[in-house]
Amino acid sequence: QEVEKAFTFWGTREGDAVHPAECMEQLLEKVRRHRVKIDGNVCTVIVTTLVLEGWQRKLDPGYNVMETLQTLLLRADWAKSFAYTIESLMAP
């Protein structure tokens, strides 16, 4: 329910103001708080992305790496492959 509420908020005009890295941090906090098991490889990718995004923001605040990732991931072939990968890595 919390995740659904968060995604609903992020899809609103007010939610657009929240930086994508902050959304990922909030999502990871929900995962931690509710003790949801996620494959370690997925967590490593998420945390690494957050760290690199933080460095990038300090080095060049005008460049939005999350926007670039979103553009790449929303391409049809990437989106299908990425969704399949995430589904197969999620722990039962």
N, C-alpha and C positions, 0 to 999 in steps of 0.2 A: 504494500500500500504506500509506503514511504517513497519507494522508487517511482511508482506510477505518479504520485503527487509531484515529485521533483521534475520528472520529464514533462508533465503537463505544464508546470511553471516555466521551465526552460523554453517551452514552445510559445510563450506569450511575449508581448512587446517588452514587458519588464524583465522577463527572463533573458531576453537578447542582450541586456546590459551586463549580465553575469559572464565573466570571462570563461571560456571553455575549460581552462586548466582548473579553475575553481569548481566547476561542475564535476570534473573528474575527481577532485579531492573530496568533494561532498559525497560522491557515489562510493568511493573507497571507504569513507568513514561509515557509511551505512552498512557496507559489506562487513567491516570489522565489528561494528556494534552488534550486528545480528549473527555474527559468526558463520557467515556464508563461506563455503569452501570454493575457492577458485584456483585453478591450476597455477602453480608457481611461475610458469613461463608467461602467462597472461599478466600476472601481477608485476613481474619484472619489466615487461614492455610498458605497462601503464606508468609505473614509477619512473622508469628511465625517460619516458616521454615528458613527464612533469618536470624532471630535473633539467633536461635539455631545453625545454620551453622556458623555464625560469632563467637559465643562462642567456638564451637568445633574447629574451625581453630586456635584460640588462645591457646586452651588447648593442642591440638595435631595436629600440622600442617601437619603431615604425613598421617593422616586419611582423606579420602575423603567421607564425608557423602552423598554428592550428587551422587557420583558413586554408593554407596550402594542403595540409593533410586531408581536410574535409573535401577539397576539390578532387584530390586523387582517389579517395575512398568512395566517393559518390559515383565515379565512373562505373557503368554497369558491370563490367567484367571484374573489377576490383571489389565492388560491393558484394557480389555473389561469392567470390572466393573468400573474402574477409569474413562474411557471415558464416560460411561453412567452417572455416578455421576456428572461429570463436566457439561455435556450437560444439565442435568436437573436443575442444580443450576444457570446456567447463566441467568441473568435477561434479559427480552425481550427488 
